[in-house]
Amino acid sequence: MTPRRTFLVAAVAGAFTLAAGAVQAQTKWDMPTPYSDGEFHTINVRQFAEAVAKASGGQLAINVHSNGSLIKHPDMLRAVSTGQVNIAEFLLGQFGNEEPVFNADNVPFLAAGYDNAWKLYQAQKPILEKKLQGRGLVLLYAVAWPGQGIYSKEPLKAVADLKGTKFRTYSPLTARFAELVGASPTVIQVPELPQAFATGAVNAMITSSATGTSTKAWEFVKNYYTTNAMHPKNAVVVNNRAFQGLSAANKKALSDAAAAAEKRGWDLSRAREQAANKMLADNGMAVLAPDAGMMASFNKIGEQMAGEWLKAAGADGDAIVKAYRK
């Protein structure tokens, strides 16, 4: 073989080796999320994934699977804890029965409004991180939903009007709320909401105006009461073993993108609430502020639920509330 031919063969072999190394260096993660592509949480998640890819130079690629298409919402915590997937987004309160700390932001009227919701998150965060670490998870970021309000097919004059309704819930504490207003709680995931109302499986619910617009609630329910009861959070977590397997540079890329996503997500949430309330009204829904009597009844229920949650959460709950009220 001539020297020139030997050189060419070596160069081609080297190129193939480099290409193979580049392919091997890329880490690909599938990421399930519960909500549709149009929802602000999913928009934020996709921007987060793009930021990770850019900051890592393409070495860490996150493939987002929206709307529960890869894994259903109730199975996401287990899936990421066991390593079935390496990263996931889910509603913390969805798993409140497994860990009471997850329910802190699901207690109605404990921290109403965004400023209070952020303050509660800062009080909850150190304990939340510890609980997630116990499940082999690292908290990347968390973003609040807009304030939760009451949807009903029939106008409400008082909380007592909810008695006997079939009430859609999405977490243990929203189910407890339904029980305390005298309704029958039924767990319905967001994609099934229109059908559930159309078939009469439910005729009232507590959720945000954001969910109301994403499901075109005006097509199946006519009244929305802006109780602003609480701001449940979605958490984005990563399996700790997968996280530790990343290079230092890619860990930083992931963490930096997460910090940006958290700030952006809370800003998106605030904007989403304003736009969604307007959209509900523009599409013919009655968007109403509860009167003083109704709010007094709701607050009384909230106080009872806060006491029940503190009993379940024990010292962790006491520490969260003490830090929040400090």
ZADO-1210 file (C-alpha; in nm, 4 decimals, padded with zeros to 6 digits):
<atoms>
<atom x="00.0000" y="00.0000" z="00.0000" code="MET" pos="1"/>
<atom x="00.1377" y="00.3397" z="-00.0962" code="THR" pos="2"/>
<atom x="00.2055" y="00.5984" z="00.1743" code="PRO" pos="3"/>
<atom x="-00.0715" y="00.8219" z="00.0319" code="ARG" pos="4"/>
<atom x="-00.3246" y="00.5351" z="00.0346" code="ARG" pos="5"/>
<atom x="-00.2205" y="00.4429" z="00.3886" code="THR" pos="6"/>
<atom x="-00.2765" y="00.8008" z="00.4966" code="PHE" pos="7"/>
<atom x="-00.6239" y="00.8145" z="00.3381" code="LEU" pos="8"/>
<atom x="-00.7317" y="00.4866" z="00.4985" code="VAL" pos="9"/>
<atom x="-00.6127" y="00.6094" z="00.8378" code="ALA" pos="10"/>
<atom x="-00.7925" y="00.9414" z="00.7941" code="ALA" pos="11"/>
<atom x="-01.1208" y="00.7746" z="00.7005" code="VAL" pos="12"/>
<atom x="-01.0917" y="00.5323" z="00.9925" code="ALA" pos="13"/>
<atom x="-01.0217" y="00.8206" z="01.2248" code="GLY" pos="14"/>
<atom x="-01.3251" y="01.0096" z="01.0988" code="ALA" pos="15"/>
<atom x="-01.5471" y="00.7074" z="01.1602" code="PHE" pos="16"/>
<atom x="-01.4012" y="00.6722" z="01.5090" code="THR" pos="17"/>
<atom x="-01.4708" y="01.0371" z="01.5884" code="LEU" pos="18"/>
<atom x="-01.8259" y="01.0121" z="01.4523" code="ALA" pos="19"/>
<atom x="-01.8941" y="00.7008" z="01.6569" code="ALA" pos="20"/>
<atom x="-01.7572" y="00.8729" z="01.9651" code="GLY" pos="21"/>
<atom x="-01.9847" y="01.1703" z="01.9097" code="ALA" pos="22"/>
<atom x="-02.2878" y="00.9464" z="01.8777" code="VAL" pos="23"/>
<atom x="-02.1940" y="00.7566" z="02.1926" code="GLN" pos="24"/>
<atom x="-02.1418" y="01.0840" z="02.3801" code="ALA" pos="25"/>
<atom x="-02.4980" y="01.2023" z="02.3206" code="GLN" pos="26"/>
<atom x="-02.7413" y="01.1209" z="02.6002" code="THR" pos="27"/>
<atom x="-03.1086" y="01.0970" z="02.5033" code="LYS" pos="28"/>
<atom x="-03.3868" y="01.1188" z="02.7608" code="TRP" pos="29"/>
<atom x="-03.7592" y="01.0707" z="02.7078" code="ASP" pos="30"/>
<atom x="-03.9663" y="01.3127" z="02.9158" code="MET" pos="31"/>
<atom x="-04.3366" y="01.2491" z="02.9801" code="PRO" pos="32"/>
<atom x="-04.5616" y="01.5437" z="03.0657" code="THR" pos="33"/>
<atom x="-04.9340" y="01.5340" z="03.1444" code="PRO" pos="34"/>
<atom x="-05.0589" y="01.8342" z="02.9485" code="TYR" pos="35"/>
<atom x="-05.1254" y="01.9383" z="02.5882" code="SER" pos="36"/>
<atom x="-04.8749" y="02.1199" z="02.3680" code="ASP" pos="37"/>
<atom x="-05.0762" y="02.4407" z="02.3939" code="GLY" pos="38"/>
<atom x="-05.0585" y="02.4538" z="02.7746" code="GLU" pos="39"/>
<atom x="-04.8045" y="02.6992" z="02.9159" code="PHE" pos="40"/>
<atom x="-04.6367" y="02.4298" z="03.1303" code="HIS" pos="41"/>
<atom x="-04.5665" y="02.2228" z="02.8182" code="THR" pos="42"/>
<atom x="-04.4491" y="02.5279" z="02.6243" code="ILE" pos="43"/>
<atom x="-04.2099" y="02.6007" z="02.9109" code="ASN" pos="44"/>
<atom x="-04.0889" y="02.2395" z="02.9216" code="VAL" pos="45"/>
<atom x="-04.0132" y="02.2421" z="02.5495" code="ARG" pos="46"/>
<atom x="-03.8167" y="02.5670" z="02.5861" code="GLN" pos="47"/>
<atom x="-03.6304" y="02.4074" z="02.8768" code="PHE" pos="48"/>
<atom x="-03.5414" y="02.1047" z="02.6602" code="ALA" pos="49"/>
<atom x="-03.4212" y="02.3323" z="02.3804" code="GLU" pos="50"/>
<atom x="-03.2052" y="02.5288" z="02.6247" code="ALA" pos="51"/>
<atom x="-03.0491" y="02.2074" z="02.7576" code="VAL" pos="52"/>
<atom x="-02.9674" y="02.0888" z="02.4061" code="ALA" pos="53"/>
<atom x="-02.8097" y="02.4235" z="02.3177" code="LYS" pos="54"/>
<atom x="-02.6094" y="02.4594" z="02.6400" code="ALA" pos="55"/>
<atom x="-02.4804" y="02.1025" z="02.6186" code="SER" pos="56"/>
<atom x="-02.3821" y="02.1359" z="02.2552" code="GLY" pos="57"/>
<atom x="-02.6296" y="01.8630" z="02.1669" code="GLY" pos="58"/>
<atom x="-02.4791" y="01.6142" z="02.4112" code="GLN" pos="59"/>
<atom x="-02.7983" y="01.5976" z="02.6205" code="LEU" pos="60"/>
<atom x="-03.1196" y="01.5651" z="02.4208" code="ALA" pos="61"/>
<atom x="-03.4603" y="01.5623" z="02.5943" code="ILE" pos="62"/>
<atom x="-03.7523" y="01.4305" z="02.3896" code="ASN" pos="63"/>
<atom x="-04.0774" y="01.5700" z="02.5334" code="VAL" pos="64"/>
<atom x="-04.3891" y="01.3487" z="02.5180" code="HIS" pos="65"/>
<atom x="-04.6897" y="01.5707" z="02.5954" code="SER" pos="66"/>
<atom x="-05.0507" y="01.5020" z="02.6962" code="ASN" pos="67"/>
<atom x="-04.9766" y="01.1789" z="02.8823" code="GLY" pos="68"/>
<atom x="-04.8922" y="01.0100" z="02.5515" code="SER" pos="69"/>
<atom x="-04.5916" y="00.8152" z="02.6824" code="LEU" pos="70"/>
<atom x="-04.6918" y="00.7558" z="03.0455" code="ILE" pos="71"/>
<atom x="-05.0200" y="00.8425" z="03.2124" code="LYS" pos="72"/>
<atom x="-05.0084" y="01.1086" z="03.4819" code="HIS" pos="73"/>
<atom x="-05.0773" y="00.8769" z="03.7806" code="PRO" pos="74"/>
<atom x="-04.7783" y="00.6603" z="03.6803" code="ASP" pos="75"/>
<atom x="-04.5180" y="00.9324" z="03.6252" code="MET" pos="76"/>
<atom x="-04.3703" y="00.9514" z="03.9748" code="LEU" pos="77"/>
<atom x="-04.3085" y="00.5775" z="03.9838" code="ARG" pos="78"/>
<atom x="-04.1724" y="00.5786" z="03.6283" code="ALA" pos="79"/>
<atom x="-03.9030" y="00.8369" z="03.6969" code="VAL" pos="80"/>
<atom x="-03.8222" y="00.6966" z="04.0424" code="SER" pos="81"/>
<atom x="-03.7579" y="00.3489" z="03.8982" code="THR" pos="82"/>
<atom x="-03.5642" y="00.4793" z="03.5984" code="GLY" pos="83"/>
<atom x="-03.8258" y="00.3774" z="03.3419" code="GLN" pos="84"/>
<atom x="-03.7760" y="00.7358" z="03.2249" code="VAL" pos="85"/>
<atom x="-03.4987" y="00.9674" z="03.3384" code="ASN" pos="86"/>
<atom x="-03.6944" y="01.2908" z="03.3658" code="ILE" pos="87"/>
<atom x="-04.0609" y="01.3845" z="03.4027" code="ALA" pos="88"/>
<atom x="-04.3062" y="01.6610" z="03.4868" code="GLU" pos="89"/>
<atom x="-04.6033" y="01.5979" z="03.7135" code="PHE" pos="90"/>
<atom x="-04.8427" y="01.7711" z="03.9493" code="LEU" pos="91"/>
<atom x="-04.7083" y="01.7317" z="04.3023" code="LEU" pos="92"/>
<atom x="-05.0526" y="01.7077" z="04.4584" code="GLY" pos="93"/>
<atom x="-05.1336" y="01.4120" z="04.2328" code="GLN" pos="94"/>
<atom x="-04.9213" y="01.2066" z="04.4733" code="PHE" pos="95"/>
<atom x="-05.0205" y="01.3697" z="04.8010" code="GLY" pos="96"/>
<atom x="-05.1464" y="01.0405" z="04.9433" code="ASN" pos="97"/>
<atom x="-04.7951" y="00.9002" z="04.9104" code="GLU" pos="98"/>
<atom x="-04.6235" y="01.2015" z="05.0664" code="GLU" pos="99"/>
<atom x="-04.8129" y="01.4746" z="05.2593" code="PRO" pos="100"/>
<atom x="-04.5375" y="01.7302" z="05.1897" code="VAL" pos="101"/>
<atom x="-04.6397" y="01.7184" z="04.8228" code="PHE" pos="102"/>
<atom x="-04.9809" y="01.8527" z="04.9298" code="ASN" pos="103"/>
<atom x="-04.8637" y="02.1807" z="05.0831" code="ALA" pos="104"/>
<atom x="-04.9734" y="02.3836" z="04.7807" code="ASP" pos="105"/>
<atom x="-05.3030" y="02.1927" z="04.7547" code="ASN" pos="106"/>
<atom x="-05.4416" y="02.3179" z="05.0854" code="VAL" pos="107"/>
<atom x="-05.7178" y="02.5632" z="04.9872" code="PRO" pos="108"/>
<atom x="-05.6720" y="02.9232" z="05.1026" code="PHE" pos="109"/>
<atom x="-05.3454" y="02.8519" z="05.2869" code="LEU" pos="110"/>
<atom x="-05.1498" y="03.0616" z="05.0367" code="ALA" pos="111"/>
<atom x="-05.3856" y="03.2377" z="04.7964" code="ALA" pos="112"/>
<atom x="-05.2334" y="03.4537" z="04.5239" code="GLY" pos="113"/>
<atom x="-04.8993" y="03.4334" z="04.3451" code="TYR" pos="114"/>
<atom x="-04.6910" y="03.6226" z="04.6017" code="ASP" pos="115"/>
<atom x="-04.8107" y="03.3934" z="04.8799" code="ASN" pos="116"/>
<atom x="-04.7715" y="03.0861" z="04.6567" code="ALA" pos="117"/>
<atom x="-04.4064" y="03.1756" z="04.5881" code="TRP" pos="118"/>
<atom x="-04.3430" y="03.2340" z="04.9579" code="LYS" pos="119"/>
<atom x="-04.4972" y="02.8957" z="05.0399" code="LEU" pos="120"/>
<atom x="-04.2783" y="02.7297" z="04.7756" code="TYR" pos="121"/>
<atom x="-03.9628" y="02.8746" z="04.9326" code="GLN" pos="122"/>
<atom x="-04.0747" y="02.7408" z="05.2713" code="ALA" pos="123"/>
<atom x="-04.1604" y="02.4018" z="05.1246" code="GLN" pos="124"/>
<atom x="-03.8606" y="02.3616" z="04.8948" code="LYS" pos="125"/>
<atom x="-03.5889" y="02.2306" z="05.1325" code="PRO" pos="126"/>
<atom x="-03.8210" y="01.9627" z="05.2717" code="ILE" pos="127"/>
<atom x="-03.9602" y="01.8845" z="04.9257" code="LEU" pos="128"/>
<atom x="-03.6089" y="01.8317" z="04.7900" code="GLU" pos="129"/>
<atom x="-03.5279" y="01.5968" z="05.0774" code="LYS" pos="130"/>
<atom x="-03.8458" y="01.3922" z="05.0200" code="LYS" pos="131"/>
<atom x="-03.7727" y="01.3633" z="04.6496" code="LEU" pos="132"/>
<atom x="-03.4123" y="01.2619" z="04.7216" code="GLN" pos="133"/>
<atom x="-03.5517" y="00.9771" z="04.9303" code="GLY" pos="134"/>
<atom x="-03.7205" y="00.8535" z="04.6128" code="ARG" pos="135"/>
<atom x="-03.4012" y="00.8798" z="04.4107" code="GLY" pos="136"/>
<atom x="-03.5017" y="01.2075" z="04.2486" code="LEU" pos="137"/>
<atom x="-03.3530" y="01.5540" z="04.2049" code="VAL" pos="138"/>
<atom x="-03.5875" y="01.8534" z="04.1880" code="LEU" pos="139"/>
<atom x="-03.4990" y="02.0672" z="03.8875" code="LEU" pos="140"/>
<atom x="-03.7752" y="02.3260" z="03.9096" code="TYR" pos="141"/>
<atom x="-04.1401" y="02.3814" z="03.9989" code="ALA" pos="142"/>
<atom x="-04.4005" y="02.6148" z="03.8511" code="VAL" pos="143"/>
<atom x="-04.7392" y="02.7102" z="03.9944" code="ALA" pos="144"/>
<atom x="-05.0687" y="02.6900" z="03.8135" code="TRP" pos="145"/>
<atom x="-05.2956" y="02.9940" z="03.8075" code="PRO" pos="146"/>
<atom x="-05.5293" y="03.0233" z="04.1053" code="GLY" pos="147"/>
<atom x="-05.7872" y="02.7470" z="04.1270" code="GLN" pos="148"/>
<atom x="-06.1526" y="02.8403" z="04.0863" code="GLY" pos="149"/>
<atom x="-06.4891" y="02.6658" z="04.0848" code="ILE" pos="150"/>
<atom x="-06.6659" y="02.5701" z="03.7625" code="TYR" pos="151"/>
<atom x="-07.0317" y="02.4764" z="03.7749" code="SER" pos="152"/>
<atom x="-07.3050" y="02.4094" z="03.5211" code="LYS" pos="153"/>
<atom x="-07.5597" y="02.5905" z="03.7380" code="GLU" pos="154"/>
<atom x="-07.5044" y="02.9330" z="03.9000" code="PRO" pos="155"/>
<atom x="-07.4035" y="02.9216" z="04.2677" code="LEU" pos="156"/>
<atom x="-07.5669" y="03.1404" z="04.5295" code="LYS" pos="157"/>
<atom x="-07.3887" y="02.9692" z="04.8172" code="ALA" pos="158"/>
<atom x="-07.1388" y="02.6880" z="04.8799" code="VAL" pos="159"/>
<atom x="-07.4354" y="02.4708" z="04.9787" code="ALA" pos="160"/>
<atom x="-07.5409" y="02.4696" z="04.6119" code="ASP" pos="161"/>
<atom x="-07.2500" y="02.2327" z="04.5416" code="LEU" pos="162"/>
<atom x="-07.4066" y="01.9675" z="04.7640" code="LYS" pos="163"/>
<atom x="-07.4948" y="01.6598" z="04.5630" code="GLY" pos="164"/>
<atom x="-07.2966" y="01.7604" z="04.2543" code="THR" pos="165"/>
<atom x="-07.0606" y="01.5216" z="04.0776" code="LYS" pos="166"/>
<atom x="-06.7333" y="01.7029" z="04.1321" code="PHE" pos="167"/>
<atom x="-06.4231" y="01.6498" z="03.9194" code="ARG" pos="168"/>
<atom x="-06.1025" y="01.6329" z="04.1250" code="THR" pos="169"/>
<atom x="-05.7351" y="01.5820" z="04.0377" code="TYR" pos="170"/>
<atom x="-05.5651" y="01.5152" z="04.3728" code="SER" pos="171"/>
<atom x="-05.6383" y="01.3772" z="04.7203" code="PRO" pos="172"/>
<atom x="-05.6940" y="01.7225" z="04.8678" code="LEU" pos="173"/>
<atom x="-05.9257" y="01.8390" z="04.5920" code="THR" pos="174"/>
<atom x="-06.1220" y="01.5179" z="04.6536" code="ALA" pos="175"/>
<atom x="-06.1391" y="01.6051" z="05.0233" code="ARG" pos="176"/>
<atom x="-06.2541" y="01.9552" z="04.9318" code="PHE" pos="177"/>
<atom x="-06.5356" y="01.8044" z="04.7251" code="ALA" pos="178"/>
<atom x="-06.6416" y="01.5878" z="05.0196" code="GLU" pos="179"/>
<atom x="-06.6503" y="01.8871" z="05.2536" code="LEU" pos="180"/>
<atom x="-06.8784" y="02.0849" z="05.0216" code="VAL" pos="181"/>
<atom x="-07.1110" y="01.7837" z="05.0060" code="GLY" pos="182"/>
<atom x="-07.0221" y="01.6785" z="04.6513" code="ALA" pos="183"/>
<atom x="-06.9240" y="01.3385" z="04.5103" code="SER" pos="184"/>
<atom x="-06.5543" y="01.3487" z="04.4065" code="PRO" pos="185"/>
<atom x="-06.4517" y="01.1877" z="04.0778" code="THR" pos="186"/>
<atom x="-06.0935" y="01.1808" z="03.9471" code="VAL" pos="187"/>
<atom x="-06.0849" y="01.2866" z="03.5814" code="ILE" pos="188"/>
<atom x="-05.7665" y="01.3614" z="03.3887" code="GLN" pos="189"/>
<atom x="-05.7575" y="01.6823" z="03.1837" code="VAL" pos="190"/>
<atom x="-05.7877" y="01.5242" z="02.8349" code="PRO" pos="191"/>
<atom x="-06.1110" y="01.3491" z="02.9413" code="GLU" pos="192"/>
<atom x="-06.2836" y="01.6582" z="03.0869" code="LEU" pos="193"/>
<atom x="-06.5072" y="01.7501" z="02.7894" code="PRO" pos="194"/>
<atom x="-06.6427" y="01.3971" z="02.7613" code="GLN" pos="195"/>
<atom x="-06.6933" y="01.3689" z="03.1379" code="ALA" pos="196"/>
<atom x="-06.9098" y="01.6816" z="03.1431" code="PHE" pos="197"/>
<atom x="-07.0910" y="01.5850" z="02.8231" code="ALA" pos="198"/>
<atom x="-07.1899" y="01.2455" z="02.9618" code="THR" pos="199"/>
<atom x="-07.2891" y="01.3802" z="03.3026" code="GLY" pos="200"/>
<atom x="-07.0065" y="01.2011" z="03.4826" code="ALA" pos="201"/>
<atom x="-06.9292" y="01.5375" z="03.6455" code="VAL" pos="202"/>
<atom x="-07.1057" y="01.8731" z="03.6571" code="ASN" pos="203"/>
<atom x="-06.8671" y="02.0829" z="03.8674" code="ALA" pos="204"/>
<atom x="-06.4933" y="02.1049" z="03.9302" code="MET" pos="205"/>
<atom x="-06.2132" y="02.3034" z="04.0864" code="ILE" pos="206"/>
<atom x="-05.9275" y="02.3918" z="03.8524" code="THR" pos="207"/>
<atom x="-05.7579" y="02.6918" z="03.6934" code="SER" pos="208"/>
<atom x="-05.8802" y="02.9193" z="03.4182" code="SER" pos="209"/>
<atom x="-05.5822" y="02.7889" z="03.2185" code="ALA" pos="210"/>
<atom x="-05.7234" y="02.4366" z="03.2204" code="THR" pos="211"/>
<atom x="-06.0641" y="02.5843" z="03.1430" code="GLY" pos="212"/>
<atom x="-05.9393" y="02.7477" z="02.8243" code="THR" pos="213"/>
<atom x="-05.7253" y="02.4522" z="02.7138" code="SER" pos="214"/>
<atom x="-06.0329" y="02.2265" z="02.7340" code="THR" pos="215"/>
<atom x="-06.2749" y="02.4908" z="02.5917" code="LYS" pos="216"/>
<atom x="-06.4774" y="02.4753" z="02.9103" code="ALA" pos="217"/>
<atom x="-06.7398" y="02.7146" z="02.7678" code="TRP" pos="218"/>
<atom x="-06.8608" y="02.4250" z="02.5524" code="GLU" pos="219"/>
<atom x="-06.9709" y="02.2222" z="02.8552" code="PHE" pos="220"/>
<atom x="-06.9989" y="02.4530" z="03.1605" code="VAL" pos="221"/>
<atom x="-07.1168" y="02.8131" z="03.1991" code="LYS" pos="222"/>
<atom x="-07.0007" y="02.9517" z="03.5359" code="ASN" pos="223"/>
<atom x="-06.6510" y="03.0162" z="03.6741" code="TYR" pos="224"/>
<atom x="-06.5936" y="03.1520" z="04.0262" code="TYR" pos="225"/>
<atom x="-06.2512" y="03.3067" z="04.0852" code="THR" pos="226"/>
<atom x="-06.1932" y="03.1739" z="04.4359" code="THR" pos="227"/>
<atom x="-05.8142" y="03.1731" z="04.3791" code="ASN" pos="228"/>
<atom x="-05.8108" y="02.8925" z="04.6349" code="ALA" pos="229"/>
<atom x="-05.4550" y="02.7702" z="04.5824" code="MET" pos="230"/>
<atom x="-05.1728" y="02.7479" z="04.3284" code="HIS" pos="231"/>
<atom x="-05.0748" y="02.3805" z="04.2867" code="PRO" pos="232"/>
<atom x="-04.7314" y="02.3279" z="04.1368" code="LYS" pos="233"/>
<atom x="-04.5967" y="02.1084" z="03.8626" code="ASN" pos="234"/>
<atom x="-04.2518" y="01.9712" z="03.9435" code="ALA" pos="235"/>
<atom x="-03.9847" y="01.8701" z="03.6943" code="VAL" pos="236"/>
<atom x="-03.7603" y="01.6035" z="03.8416" code="VAL" pos="237"/>
<atom x="-03.4724" y="01.3919" z="03.7196" code="VAL" pos="238"/>
<atom x="-03.3700" y="01.0440" z="03.8281" code="ASN" pos="239"/>
<atom x="-03.0650" y="01.0916" z="04.0533" code="ASN" pos="240"/>
<atom x="-02.8701" y="00.8030" z="03.9008" code="ARG" pos="241"/>
<atom x="-02.9192" y="00.9512" z="03.5537" code="ALA" pos="242"/>
<atom x="-02.8249" y="01.2974" z="03.6821" code="PHE" pos="243"/>
<atom x="-02.5067" y="01.1702" z="03.8467" code="GLN" pos="244"/>
<atom x="-02.4153" y="00.9963" z="03.5200" code="GLY" pos="245"/>
<atom x="-02.3879" y="01.3287" z="03.3408" code="LEU" pos="246"/>
<atom x="-02.0640" y="01.5173" z="03.2957" code="SER" pos="247"/>
<atom x="-02.0101" y="01.8224" z="03.5139" code="ALA" pos="248"/>
<atom x="-02.0708" y="02.0471" z="03.2134" code="ALA" pos="249"/>
<atom x="-02.4000" y="01.8777" z="03.1285" code="ASN" pos="250"/>
<atom x="-02.5161" y="01.8894" z="03.4912" code="LYS" pos="251"/>
<atom x="-02.4582" y="02.2638" z="03.4798" code="LYS" pos="252"/>
<atom x="-02.6408" y="02.2920" z="03.1466" code="ALA" pos="253"/>
<atom x="-02.9397" y="02.1099" z="03.2969" code="LEU" pos="254"/>
<atom x="-02.9410" y="02.3086" z="03.6215" code="SER" pos="255"/>
<atom x="-02.8998" y="02.6458" z="03.4497" code="ASP" pos="256"/>
<atom x="-03.1812" y="02.5696" z="03.2056" code="ALA" pos="257"/>
<atom x="-03.4000" y="02.4602" z="03.4978" code="ALA" pos="258"/>
<atom x="-03.3392" y="02.7843" z="03.6889" code="ALA" pos="259"/>
<atom x="-03.4364" y="02.9857" z="03.3822" code="ALA" pos="260"/>
<atom x="-03.7434" y="02.7665" z="03.3246" code="ALA" pos="261"/>
<atom x="-03.8635" y="02.8189" z="03.6816" code="GLU" pos="262"/>
<atom x="-03.8507" y="03.1982" z="03.6546" code="LYS" pos="263"/>
<atom x="-04.0026" y="03.1953" z="03.3072" code="ARG" pos="264"/>
<atom x="-04.2714" y="02.9493" z="03.4143" code="GLY" pos="265"/>
<atom x="-04.3980" y="03.1628" z="03.7019" code="TRP" pos="266"/>
<atom x="-04.4097" y="03.4657" z="03.4700" code="ASP" pos="267"/>
<atom x="-04.5979" y="03.2597" z="03.2092" code="LEU" pos="268"/>
<atom x="-04.8401" y="03.1433" z="03.4762" code="SER" pos="269"/>
<atom x="-04.9292" y="03.4970" z="03.5811" code="ARG" pos="270"/>
<atom x="-04.9836" y="03.5996" z="03.2201" code="ALA" pos="271"/>
<atom x="-05.1818" y="03.2822" z="03.1538" code="ARG" pos="272"/>
<atom x="-05.4227" y="03.3545" z="03.4374" code="GLU" pos="273"/>
<atom x="-05.5057" y="03.7024" z="03.3077" code="GLN" pos="274"/>
<atom x="-05.5436" y="03.5873" z="02.9483" code="ALA" pos="275"/>
<atom x="-05.7442" y="03.2778" z="03.0413" code="ALA" pos="276"/>
<atom x="-05.9924" y="03.4656" z="03.2595" code="ASN" pos="277"/>
<atom x="-06.0533" y="03.7014" z="02.9686" code="LYS" pos="278"/>
<atom x="-06.0861" y="03.4164" z="02.7198" code="MET" pos="279"/>
<atom x="-06.3460" y="03.2406" z="02.9341" code="LEU" pos="280"/>
<atom x="-06.5511" y="03.5607" z="02.9499" code="ALA" pos="281"/>
<atom x="-06.5043" y="03.6350" z="02.5788" code="ASP" pos="282"/>
<atom x="-06.6474" y="03.2919" z="02.5008" code="ASN" pos="283"/>
<atom x="-06.9636" y="03.3543" z="02.6964" code="GLY" pos="284"/>
<atom x="-06.8832" y="03.2175" z="03.0391" code="MET" pos="285"/>
<atom x="-06.9868" y="03.4034" z="03.3524" code="ALA" pos="286"/>
<atom x="-06.6572" y="03.4818" z="03.5306" code="VAL" pos="287"/>
<atom x="-06.7608" y="03.5808" z="03.8811" code="LEU" pos="288"/>
<atom x="-06.5966" y="03.6783" z="04.2091" code="ALA" pos="289"/>
<atom x="-06.7592" y="03.4917" z="04.5001" code="PRO" pos="290"/>
<atom x="-06.9477" y="03.7143" z="04.7432" code="ASP" pos="291"/>
<atom x="-06.8372" y="03.7592" z="05.1048" code="ALA" pos="292"/>
<atom x="-07.0683" y="03.4902" z="05.2372" code="GLY" pos="293"/>
<atom x="-06.9453" y="03.2314" z="04.9897" code="MET" pos="294"/>
<atom x="-06.5814" y="03.3161" z="05.0613" code="MET" pos="295"/>
<atom x="-06.6406" y="03.2897" z="05.4357" code="ALA" pos="296"/>
<atom x="-06.7774" y="02.9369" z="05.3842" code="SER" pos="297"/>
<atom x="-06.4845" y="02.8422" z="05.1618" code="PHE" pos="298"/>
<atom x="-06.2335" y="02.9812" z="05.4127" code="ASN" pos="299"/>
<atom x="-06.3917" y="02.7766" z="05.6898" code="LYS" pos="300"/>
<atom x="-06.3445" y="02.4621" z="05.4810" code="ILE" pos="301"/>
<atom x="-05.9867" y="02.5696" z="05.4118" code="GLY" pos="302"/>
<atom x="-05.9131" y="02.6027" z="05.7832" code="GLU" pos="303"/>
<atom x="-06.0432" y="02.2508" z="05.8459" code="GLN" pos="304"/>
<atom x="-05.8337" y="02.1122" z="05.5609" code="MET" pos="305"/>
<atom x="-05.5216" y="02.2943" z="05.6808" code="ALA" pos="306"/>
<atom x="-05.5639" y="02.1314" z="06.0218" code="GLY" pos="307"/>
<atom x="-05.6058" y="01.7882" z="05.8650" code="GLU" pos="308"/>
<atom x="-05.3010" y="01.8397" z="05.6438" code="TRP" pos="309"/>
<atom x="-05.0841" y="01.9543" z="05.9349" code="LEU" pos="310"/>
<atom x="-05.1826" y="01.6426" z="06.1265" code="LYS" pos="311"/>
<atom x="-05.0868" y="01.4218" z="05.8306" code="ALA" pos="312"/>
<atom x="-04.7635" y="01.6079" z="05.7519" code="ALA" pos="313"/>
<atom x="-04.6485" y="01.6215" z="06.1141" code="GLY" pos="314"/>
<atom x="-04.3218" y="01.8006" z="06.1896" code="ALA" pos="315"/>
<atom x="-04.2582" y="01.8630" z="05.8188" code="ASP" pos="316"/>
<atom x="-04.5904" y="02.0436" z="05.7843" code="GLY" pos="317"/>
<atom x="-04.5275" y="02.2473" z="06.0979" code="ASP" pos="318"/>
<atom x="-04.1861" y="02.3503" z="05.9656" code="ALA" pos="319"/>
<atom x="-04.3302" y="02.4545" z="05.6290" code="ILE" pos="320"/>
<atom x="-04.6104" y="02.6630" z="05.7790" code="VAL" pos="321"/>
<atom x="-04.3784" y="02.8201" z="06.0375" code="LYS" pos="322"/>
<atom x="-04.1294" y="02.9209" z="05.7648" code="ALA" pos="323"/>
<atom x="-04.4121" y="03.0473" z="05.5432" code="TYR" pos="324"/>
<atom x="-04.5657" y="03.2649" z="05.8145" code="ARG" pos="325"/>
<atom x="-04.2315" y="03.3950" z="05.9419" code="LYS" pos="326"/>
</atoms>
